[in-house]
Amino acid sequence: MIIHSAAFIKSSPTIKECPAPEKPEFGFIGRSNVGKSSLINMLTGWSKLAKTSVQPGKTRTINHFVVNDSWYLVDLPGYGYAKVPVKLREKWVKATEQYILRRENLVSLFVLLDVRHKPQKSDLEFMEFLGNNSIPFARVFTKSDKLTITALENSVIQYNTEMLKNWESLPVSFITSAVKANGRDEILNYIEESVNNFSNGA
């Protein structure tokens, strides 16, 4: 897939305020500080499309971007650590959960995982939530440029081993680096195929 255009549409505090569900939609989500904004900018080729921050928990709304005028990329609030009041964090969680469960044009979620760290309980529990609710998702391992090839392979194996304790099979997975643009073509091809299937009613 070649990205011809990408533009911010709106930020929505709840699913009710989201754009009309007229285009196939792909959500990006992960723990705070996993590199979500950097990955979105790398994928679209627009370096300032999603705002990056050193402060975890910056994304606080459901943010829609339209790509090639044909599909939505959605930047979702992260889960896990964030220096915000508990009630506010719970509000994000509720809004995100409703979006995931009720958004009818959501084709797939990309769950971002920092490949430098061992499997985190919050990530594993979130993916189990998706599996239990039959929500299609793919794993996206971020920051692969920070590890040697051997360490990278071992980290992915550790994740696979942990997940296969409860999963019959593993979801689609991508290894990425926002710095080196690793995984960009693979993810965009996956999105393109999914968009075509959505348009054809598959």
Protein Blocks (a to p, Z undefined) as FASTA:
>chain_A
ZZfbdcdfbdcfbfklpccdfbccddddddehilmmmmmmmmnopaklpacdfbghkamc
dcdddehhlaccdddddehjddddfklmmmmmmmmmmmmmmmmklmbdcddddfkbccdf
klmmmmmmmmmnopacddddehklmpcfklmmmmmmmmmmmmmmmpmbdcddddddfklo
poklmmmmmmmmmmmmmmnoZZ
